[in-house]
Amino acid sequence: MKPVHTRVPLDIGAIHFIGIGGIGMSGIAEIMHNLGYQVQGSDTADNANVKRLRRMGIPIAVGHAQENLKDAHVVVYSSAVKPGNAELDA
C-alpha cells in the first residue's frame, strides 16, 4: 500500500488544544507551533508544560470555559478530556 501524505493548510486558523498541558498534547501543540500554525489552548493546571508553551508565545487559559474557543477554527482533544467538559460541549 502506498503511503498517503496530507497537509493541513497553514491558514486553517487557530488550533485550540483542550488539555494542552498534558505530555502528549503539549508535544503536538509545540510541533504545530514550530511548523507555523496558530496554536492556543487550555488546561486545568498551570503546570511546567503550560509555562514552557507560554514562553514560546502560545496563549493558554487555565480552566476550561466556552469563551476560550472564541478564536478557534479547529479543536483538538485527547481521551483524557472527560464528557461534560465546557469546551468539548461548546
PyRosetta script that sets phi, psi and omega in degrees:
from pyrosetta import init, pose_from_sequence

init()
pose = pose_from_sequence("MKPVHTRVPLDIGAIHFIGIGGIGMSGIAEIMHNLGYQVQGSDTADNANVKRLRRMGIPIAVGHAQENLKDAHVVVYSSAVKPGNAELDA")
pose.set_psi(1, 132.9)
pose.set_omega(1, -179.4)
pose.set_phi(2, -80.3)
pose.set_psi(2, 133.4)
pose.set_omega(2, 179.8)
pose.set_phi(3, -66.6)
pose.set_psi(3, 146.9)
pose.set_omega(3, 177.7)
pose.set_phi(4, -107.7)
pose.set_psi(4, 128.3)
pose.set_omega(4, 179.1)
pose.set_phi(5, -109.7)
pose.set_psi(5, 125.5)
pose.set_omega(5, 176.2)
pose.set_phi(6, -122.2)
pose.set_psi(6, 155.6)
pose.set_omega(6, 179.3)
pose.set_phi(7, -131.1)
pose.set_psi(7, 136.8)
pose.set_omega(7, 174.3)
pose.set_phi(8, -87.8)
pose.set_psi(8, 126.2)
pose.set_omega(8, -178.8)
pose.set_phi(9, -62.9)
pose.set_psi(9, 141.1)
pose.set_omega(9, -179.7)
pose.set_phi(10, -63.0)
pose.set_psi(10, -25.0)
pose.set_omega(10, -177.7)
pose.set_phi(11, -91.9)
pose.set_psi(11, 23.3)
pose.set_omega(11, -178.2)
pose.set_phi(12, -66.3)
pose.set_psi(12, -20.9)
pose.set_omega(12, -177.5)
pose.set_phi(13, 103.8)
pose.set_psi(13, -174.4)
pose.set_omega(13, -175.6)
pose.set_phi(14, -66.7)
pose.set_psi(14, 132.2)
pose.set_omega(14, 176.2)
pose.set_phi(15, -104.4)
pose.set_psi(15, 116.6)
pose.set_omega(15, -176.8)
pose.set_phi(16, -100.6)
pose.set_psi(16, 126.0)
pose.set_omega(16, 178.9)
pose.set_phi(17, -104.4)
pose.set_psi(17, 114.2)
pose.set_omega(17, 174.4)
pose.set_phi(18, -82.4)
pose.set_psi(18, 122.5)
pose.set_omega(18, -176.1)
pose.set_phi(19, 83.3)
pose.set_psi(19, 35.4)
pose.set_omega(19, -174.7)
pose.set_phi(20, -62.3)
pose.set_psi(20, -18.6)
pose.set_omega(20, -178.9)
pose.set_phi(21, -81.3)
pose.set_psi(21, -7.3)
pose.set_omega(21, 178.8)
pose.set_phi(22, -71.0)
pose.set_psi(22, 158.7)
pose.set_omega(22, -175.3)
pose.set_phi(23, -61.2)
pose.set_psi(23, -41.2)
pose.set_omega(23, -180.0)
pose.set_phi(24, -75.8)
pose.set_psi(24, -47.8)
pose.set_omega(24, -177.2)
pose.set_phi(25, -66.3)
pose.set_psi(25, -37.5)
pose.set_omega(25, -179.8)
pose.set_phi(26, -64.9)
pose.set_psi(26, -38.0)
pose.set_omega(26, 178.2)
pose.set_phi(27, -66.3)
pose.set_psi(27, -42.8)
pose.set_omega(27, 178.3)
pose.set_phi(28, -65.0)
pose.set_psi(28, -43.8)
pose.set_omega(28, 179.5)
pose.set_phi(29, -61.0)
pose.set_psi(29, -41.6)
pose.set_omega(29, 179.3)
pose.set_phi(30, -63.5)
pose.set_psi(30, -44.7)
pose.set_omega(30, 178.7)
pose.set_phi(31, -61.4)
pose.set_psi(31, -46.7)
pose.set_omega(31, 179.8)
pose.set_phi(32, -60.7)
pose.set_psi(32, -42.3)
pose.set_omega(32, 177.6)
pose.set_phi(33, -61.3)
pose.set_psi(33, -46.2)
pose.set_omega(33, -179.6)
pose.set_phi(34, -65.3)
pose.set_psi(34, -25.8)
pose.set_omega(34, 176.8)
pose.set_phi(35, -81.4)
pose.set_psi(35, -6.6)
pose.set_omega(35, 176.6)
pose.set_phi(36, 104.8)
pose.set_psi(36, 7.0)
pose.set_omega(36, 178.6)
pose.set_phi(37, -80.0)
pose.set_psi(37, 152.0)
pose.set_omega(37, 174.8)
pose.set_phi(38, -82.5)
pose.set_psi(38, 113.1)
pose.set_omega(38, -174.3)
pose.set_phi(39, -117.4)
pose.set_psi(39, 141.3)
pose.set_omega(39, 173.0)
pose.set_phi(40, -145.8)
pose.set_psi(40, 171.7)
pose.set_omega(40, 179.0)
pose.set_phi(41, -173.4)
pose.set_psi(41, -176.9)
pose.set_omega(41, 178.3)
pose.set_phi(42, -148.7)
pose.set_psi(42, 155.7)
pose.set_omega(42, 176.5)
pose.set_phi(43, -155.0)
pose.set_psi(43, 161.6)
pose.set_omega(43, 180.0)
pose.set_phi(44, -78.2)
pose.set_psi(44, -17.9)
pose.set_omega(44, -176.3)
pose.set_phi(45, -131.4)
pose.set_psi(45, 149.3)
pose.set_omega(45, 176.2)
pose.set_phi(46, -92.4)
pose.set_psi(46, 68.5)
pose.set_omega(46, -172.9)
pose.set_phi(47, -88.1)
pose.set_psi(47, -176.9)
pose.set_omega(47, -177.0)
pose.set_phi(48, -60.6)
pose.set_psi(48, -38.6)
pose.set_omega(48, 178.5)
pose.set_phi(49, -65.6)
pose.set_psi(49, -41.2)
pose.set_omega(49, 178.1)
pose.set_phi(50, -61.4)
pose.set_psi(50, -46.3)
pose.set_omega(50, -179.8)
pose.set_phi(51, -62.2)
pose.set_psi(51, -41.5)
pose.set_omega(51, 179.2)
pose.set_phi(52, -63.0)
pose.set_psi(52, -45.5)
pose.set_omega(52, 180.0)
pose.set_phi(53, -65.8)
pose.set_psi(53, -37.3)
pose.set_omega(53, 176.6)
pose.set_phi(54, -62.3)
pose.set_psi(54, -40.5)
pose.set_omega(54, 178.4)
pose.set_phi(55, -61.2)
pose.set_psi(55, -25.7)
pose.set_omega(55, 177.5)
pose.set_phi(56, -80.5)
pose.set_psi(56, -8.3)
pose.set_omega(56, 179.6)
pose.set_phi(57, 100.5)
pose.set_psi(57, 10.1)
pose.set_omega(57, 179.8)
pose.set_phi(58, -86.4)
pose.set_psi(58, 122.3)
pose.set_omega(58, 177.5)
pose.set_phi(59, -73.5)
pose.set_psi(59, 129.5)
pose.set_omega(59, -177.5)
pose.set_phi(60, -136.0)
pose.set_psi(60, 129.3)
pose.set_omega(60, 175.4)
pose.set_phi(61, -94.7)
pose.set_psi(61, 140.3)
pose.set_omega(61, 172.6)
pose.set_phi(62, -94.5)
pose.set_psi(62, 121.9)
pose.set_omega(62, -174.0)
pose.set_phi(63, 104.8)
pose.set_psi(63, 151.5)
pose.set_omega(63, -179.5)
pose.set_phi(64, -106.9)
pose.set_psi(64, 125.6)
pose.set_omega(64, -179.5)
pose.set_phi(65, -152.0)
pose.set_psi(65, 149.0)
pose.set_omega(65, -178.2)
pose.set_phi(66, -56.1)
pose.set_psi(66, -37.2)
pose.set_omega(66, -178.0)
pose.set_phi(67, -65.9)
pose.set_psi(67, -16.5)
pose.set_omega(67, 176.0)
pose.set_phi(68, -66.1)
pose.set_psi(68, -18.9)
pose.set_omega(68, -176.8)
pose.set_phi(69, -93.2)
pose.set_psi(69, 2.3)
pose.set_omega(69, -170.6)
pose.set_phi(70, -56.6)
pose.set_psi(70, -32.3)
pose.set_omega(70, -179.8)
pose.set_phi(71, -101.1)
pose.set_psi(71, 0.0)
pose.set_omega(71, -173.4)
pose.set_phi(72, -78.6)
pose.set_psi(72, 136.9)
pose.set_omega(72, 172.3)
pose.set_phi(73, -105.3)
pose.set_psi(73, -25.6)
pose.set_omega(73, 179.8)
pose.set_phi(74, -134.7)
pose.set_psi(74, 139.9)
pose.set_omega(74, 177.1)
pose.set_phi(75, -120.0)
pose.set_psi(75, 130.9)
pose.set_omega(75, 179.0)
pose.set_phi(76, -119.3)
pose.set_psi(76, 133.6)
pose.set_omega(76, 178.5)
pose.set_phi(77, -146.0)
pose.set_psi(77, 159.6)
pose.set_omega(77, -179.7)
pose.set_phi(78, -108.7)
pose.set_psi(78, 175.9)
pose.set_omega(78, 178.6)
pose.set_phi(79, -67.9)
pose.set_psi(79, -12.1)
pose.set_omega(79, 177.2)
pose.set_phi(80, -73.3)
pose.set_psi(80, -18.2)
pose.set_omega(80, 178.6)
pose.set_phi(81, -79.8)
pose.set_psi(81, 121.5)
pose.set_omega(81, -173.9)
pose.set_phi(82, -86.0)
pose.set_psi(82, 151.8)
pose.set_omega(82, 173.1)
pose.set_phi(83, -56.5)
pose.set_psi(83, 143.6)
pose.set_omega(83, -177.4)
pose.set_phi(84, 95.4)
pose.set_psi(84, -3.9)
pose.set_omega(84, 176.2)
pose.set_phi(85, -62.8)
pose.set_psi(85, 131.8)
pose.set_omega(85, -175.7)
pose.set_phi(86, -58.4)
pose.set_psi(86, -36.0)
pose.set_omega(86, -179.4)
pose.set_phi(87, -78.2)
pose.set_psi(87, -39.5)
pose.set_omega(87, 179.7)
pose.set_phi(88, -66.3)
pose.set_psi(88, -34.5)
pose.set_omega(88, -179.3)
pose.set_phi(89, -81.5)
pose.set_psi(89, -12.0)
pose.set_omega(89, -176.5)
pose.set_phi(90, -67.4)
pose.dump_pdb("model.pdb")
